[in-house]
């Protein structure tokens, strides 16, 4: 089946908000066998919404919208769609009670403005929203034309999509479902060109599947896509290509699909019954943040020190003052001492240490902005690595955190 | 002037990559007086690119594309646009020398595949890319129709947009330039509905400007937009509305436009000649990361401890074991002790401490997932705050970090 997506919000068109909902919808709908034939972004003005929804309905007969369901004056998708379908807005008492109960739980009075969120186009299917006050709505006319209205808040949109919309879409397609399905091999610590030289010989064999190189601060992802095949056929072909790619990328590959390097590393640490402590300077907490972003990290991760000022490098991590004076804070000797100091402080057998110059200031001809020293330590074995990382301050920091996690992953894998 | 944007990449359509370039382009083009009349996302297949570019050219006469300029086989925008304009691809020797020099600087041999990046449609204006190997291209035909090709890598796209594309667009518009301009008042620690009750009385006075409420994990942004006015008129009207909004939101407002709460806090600390240390548990380094994301943080931020395991709370932060046993790690007593411990450890006069249950596990009826205790300390004054934050693990952590920064901001402002 084919459909169009309209993401509604002047903030999207003007670029003040990144349209994460568009990506979320693309991924989920493709996996459910629905093809997005067009994605349009329009302003949250009644006339723009009316034109956008009407045109998309004419072309595709099935439209999913996001945004414009909140309680404030700039939210008017519901009103416009009701008019378009010639339906009245009616107050739904159960919805109203639910919204009231939500405010009661938070111990706050319900603002009068939230009452309008309980109004729905007559005959619409209400898609309950466990994560917010605005429900989703499935509005269908006698001719089978459908507009599904979802809220713009990402976690609410996602919940409604997965729990309410996708099951209905799959049911609607019956037996004829063909899917667009992708798999990803994730690499880090290697350039796009170097990967292309490893993978080039395989590429001609991949058709009718397609391959894309997706570089980011985390590394280069290789994504293979199967188009319009039956589910089992798509899965089998993808699995075969993924195996060939993994063999070709070798030690640079750290996982597949949504794999997070921090989660991969945590799993490797867990298998070896290791415990981890970190010492960070230029990344300022980012390595710890990456690790603790994984649920259940507490069985393996003990803690971290953000030794931003040199005085903390000496006081908390026992980096010798002579080392700092002789070699500087961004040096092999300092990063080694940081990794060892973290091992003592946290009684951890494994540590990661990062020190570098994130910029924009602080660079010198010998140590330009982007210079980062990394260390990983497992028991008494230390591996150090110097990288000169490209990008602005944020990118240098993200690349440095990823490189630190990767260094320990590679050391553990040996 | 009006134009269309095409973001090219199957990964965007399938949602595997979030289209940050679309937002970046929207913001920059609106500020430069260009109106994006449509934004379309298409797959990186030659026929899809050909159709997409040709249709957009027919409608608007001016198209900006992103993506498909890399060295690998899935990158073919340049070839397709050259065909569409009936131009040959020719090797540009200066470009080739530049790409070669880039690889020389990194001390790596240039893969043969990168040579194709030096080929350009005959007569195209080359937009030099200081951040990567693929240049941008400005291709124009005798009838004045233009396609501007930009790379898909965000930092390269952004650099070319600002340095090469925007100045040419402004020059092209001459004297008749009208702008779409927005200003934002940023708030945190207050709900969208509660803000609406404060601001409701002002809303009718704002026209012809429009107001949008944009909730996120950082708080609720209030964005005012002026449409199609002359630059000076737009700026004056926006400034007046922003002042009224700031007065209405009061203590909940922390800044304007792109203001980052961490930067606002650092500035306040700097003014009072304070120095900051942090103690984090559930946020795992995120508070330190937020602060050190600001260039120049090192004059104010000393360091942080990620006391993830309780043993580090007692060992490094000297939280009494009895406190942890009597009240638990997520409690007012513990967060107070963490804030005090960080003050001693870092010899800092100001500290932030955060402890909570980010989930998905670890919640109890008394302390459900999302329960967070925050403390801010300035000299001997401590303020604590309990919040029950909504969202998944990542959102709870982001909201907690923001709330910790905000608590110290409010305490310093008193």
Interface residues (C-beta under 8 A of the other chain):
Chain A: X9 X10 X11 X12 X13 X14 X15 X16 X17 X18 X19 X20 X22 X23 X24 X25 X26 X27 X28 X30 X36 X38 X39 X40 X41 X44 X45 X70 X71 X72 X73 X74 X106 X108 X111 X113 X114 X131 X153 X155 X180 X182 X184 X191 X192 X193 X194 X196 X197 X200 X203 X210 X211 X212 X213 X214 X215 X223 X225 X278 X280 X282 X283 X284 X285 X286 X287 X288 X289 X291 X292 X293 X295 X296 X297 X298 X301 X302 X303 X304 X305 X306 X307 X308 X309 X311 X312 X316 X345 X346 X359 X360 X361 X390 X391 X392 X393 X394 X395 X397
Chain B: X9 X10 X11 X12 X13 X14 X15 X16 X17 X18 X19 X20 X22 X23 X24 X25 X26 X27 X28 X30 X36 X38 X39 X40 X41 X44 X45 X70 X71 X72 X73 X74 X108 X111 X113 X114 X131 X153 X155 X180 X182 X184 X191 X192 X193 X194 X196 X197 X200 X203 X210 X211 X212 X213 X214 X215 X221 X223 X225 X278 X280 X282 X283 X284 X285 X286 X287 X288 X289 X291 X292 X293 X295 X296 X297 X298 X301 X302 X303 X304 X305 X306 X307 X308 X309 X311 X312 X316 X345 X346 X359 X360 X361 X388 X390 X391 X392 X393 X394 X395 X397
